[in-house]
């Protein structure tokens, strides 16, 4: 039992657990829509897209959340511009800005005197450096995520499966899509301090993808994904404490590993079913 409780005896480790759990809950709810709609590539691009905004905030010494939000807005606007003004698919704009925004972010960070430290902190987070202010931000992110998902539940659900039907039912799919992008951005911006921009995707996609293998209804997927996310944070912190590895990276890897474990178990069961029959 001491092996499980020892990592959480100190206050900063407790904040890491609480912050990671709040991030996991918000990302599980948002990630459910990302997985259902097949928006993983866009989600990954947005994660990279906030890097220059964060870098600029570090260089000019203003709130990194504001910088990240501005960069995400530029990213979304750029993707829409490429899609509207050319014959290319939306994926082309995503791919172009994916690389461009990440490269710009690294260029900006390289202007900092503490280049290596800033880059590591932005890209990989600092789970053990979560402050009381970070916890307050994450609590707001969770509350907004739950409220918006409840209010737009029907619009998000119909949009996820049939955009034309959403239009026919008067659910304003463009507005719903915009709100969904806003939620994704909110989750990324609110969580990067805890798990880092490059590792957010593990908690954004891993738990919902795993949950969708186990249950079918959207609310159930969200609930199971949240449970998997919190478990991933707690177990990731325990493993990182004893193995002396990066807490943020370990938290992000656990849900991916769980996905393949569940997938393997289900594959074995499907393979046995015909023989048993």
N, C-alpha and C positions, 0 to 999 in steps of 0.2 A: 504493500500500500504506500509506503514511503516513496517508492520509485515514481508513483503517480502524483503524489502531493508535493514532493520536494521542489519541482519547478515553479510552483505557485506560492511559495512562502514569502517572497519579496513583493513590495507594492508595484514595482515596474513590471513584474511578470504578471501580476493580476490585471494591470491595465492592458497589457498585451493580449491577455485572454479575452477580456471584455471587449476591447476594440476590435480584435479579430472576429469575435462572435457577431458583433453588430454589423461589421462589414460583410460577413458571410450570409447573414439573414437578408440584408438589402440586395446583395448580388445574387442570391438564390431566387428571389422574387423576380428581379429584373432579368436574370439569366434564363428563367423559364420562358419568357417571351422571346428572348434571343434564339434559344434552341428551337422552339416551335416554329418560328418564322424563318429559320435558316439564315440568321443575320450574324453568324459567328465571325465571318470575315470582316464585316462592317464594325462589329464590336472590337475586334483586334486592331483595326485601323484607327478607331477612335482612341484606343488605349495609347497607341503610338503618337497619335495626333496631339495629345495634351502635353507632350514632352517640351516643345519649344515654349509654350506658355509658362510652364513651371520653371524652365531654365531662365526665362526673361524675368520672372518674379524674383528668383534667387539673385540674379545680377543687379536688378534695380531696387531690391529690398522692399517689395510690396507683397501682399497676401498671395500665396501660391494658389489658393483655391480660385481666386479671381483670374489669375493668369491661365490656369488650366481650363476654366470655363470659357474664356475668350478664345483660346486655341481650339477648343472643341467646336465652338460656333464657327470659326473660320474653316475648320475641317469639313463640317457638315455643309456649309455654304459652298465650298469649293467642289465637293462631290456633286451637289445639285447643279452647279454651273456647268461642269463638264458634261453631265448627262443631258442638260437642256440645250446646250449650244453645239453639241456634236452628235454624230450618229453612234457614238460608242455607248456600250452598256454602262450601268452604274458601277460595275466591278472595275472598269478601266479607271474611272476617277478615283475609286477607293485605292487601287494599286498605286497610282501616281502619287497621291497625297500621303499614302502609307509611308513610302520611302522618303518623300520630300520633307514631310514634317518631322520625322525621326532624325533625318540628317541635319535639318536646321536646328533641332533641339541640341544635338551633340555639338554642333558648331558653336552655338551660344554658350553651352556649358564650358567648352574648351577655353572661353575667354576668362573664366573664373580662376582665381589664384589657387583655389582648392578644387581643381578640376576633377581629380579622381574621386575624392570624397563626395562631392556634389553629384557626380554621375551615378555613383553606386547608390546613394540615398534615393535619388529620383527614380532610377530604373528598378531597384530591388527593394526599396522601402527599408524601414527600421522598426520591426515589430516590437522591439524592446524599448523603443523611444517614444511610445505613444503617450501623449500628455492628456491632462484633464480636458483641455480645449479640444483635442482631437476626438475625445469620447463624446463631447457635447455635439460636435459637428456630425459624427456618425449617428448619434441618436436622432438628430433632425433628419438625416438622410433616410434612416429606416422609417420614421414616421411619415415623411412625404411619399416614400416609395409605396407603403401600404395603402395610404389614403388615395393616391392617384391610381394605383392598380385596381382598387375597389371601384372608384368612380368610372374608370374607363374599361372595366372588365369586359363588358359585352362587346364594345368596339374593338378592343385588342383581340378578343377571341375570334370574332368573325373575320377581322383583317388578317389574322394569322393563317387562315385557311382559304379565304376567298375575298379578294379585294373588291371585285365587281359586286358581289352580294352585299358587302358592307356599304357600298355606294347606293345600291338599290334600297337598302333598309334605312337610308338616311343617317348612317353612323359617321359620316364625314371622315373617310379613311385617311385623307391627307392630314387632317388635324390629329387623328389618332397616331399616325406614323410620326408626326413631329413631336408629339408628347412622348411617344415611346423612345425616340432618339434622345429627348431631354432626360428621360429616366436613366437611360444607359450612361449618358454623360455624367449625371448626378452621382451614380454609383461609382463610376471610375474616379471622378474628382474627389469624392468623399473617402475613398478607400486606398488611394495610392500611397498615403503616408504610412499605412499599416502594412500593406503587402507589396507596394511598389507598382509602377505602371506596367512593367512587363509581366508581372506575376498575377495581376488582377484577373487575367483571362482564365487562370486555373480555377478560381472560385466563381467566376462568372458563368463558365460553361460546364466545368466538371460535375458539380453537384446536381444541376438540373438534368444533364445528360444521363447521369447514373440513375436519378430518380425516375426518369422516363422509361427506363428499362424495367422498373419495378411496379409502377402504377401508371394509370392512363388519364385520369381526370386532372385538369389543370390545377385546381386548388390542392389536390393531393400531391401533385408533382412539386408545387411550391413548398408545401409543408415538409415533405421528405427531403427535398433539396436543402432546406434550411437546417434540418437535423444533420444531414451529411456534412454541410458546410461547417457547422459548429463543432462537430466531431473532428473534422479535418484540422480545424484551428487548434483544438485542445491537444489532439494526438501529435500534431506537427510541432507544437511547442514542447511537449514532453520528449519527443524524439530528438529535437534539436538541442535540448538541454543536456541530455545524456550523451548524445553523439557529437556534440560540439559543432553543429552545422548551422547554417543560416536559418533563423526562425521563419522569415518570410518565404524563402524558397521551399522549405520543408512543408509549410502549410499549403502551398500551392501545388505541390507534387502529390500529397496524400489523396485528394479527390480524384486525380487522374488515375492513380494506382487503383483506387476503389472501383472506378468505372471498368477497368479491364478485368478486375477480379470478378465483378458481377457478370460481365459479358462472358467470361470464360465458364463460370458456373452455369449460366443459362445455355451456353452452347453444348456443354456436357449433358445437361438435362434433356435438351432437344435431341441429342444424338442417341440417348438411351430410350426415349419414348417409343419409337417404332418397335424396338426389340422387345420392350416390355409388353407392347400391345399384341 
